[in-house]
């Protein structure tokens, strides 16, 4: 696995013509094989995603059609 920075970027609408851009670097600070590093990165990504959706629930959109019959 390459040791390159991984970024989590969100753009949230705060007003009619205003947006808040947030950039977080996700560091893989564990030692181990590629699977353990990938798992650690995925966990950090999911945590940031969960935090973002909790802070801005009205801006979350799921592309899966739950209401399809």
Secondary structure, DSSP 8 states (H G I E B T S, - for coil): -----EEEEEEEEEETTEEEEEEEEE-----S-HHHHHHHHHHHHHHHHHHHHHHTGGG----S-TT--
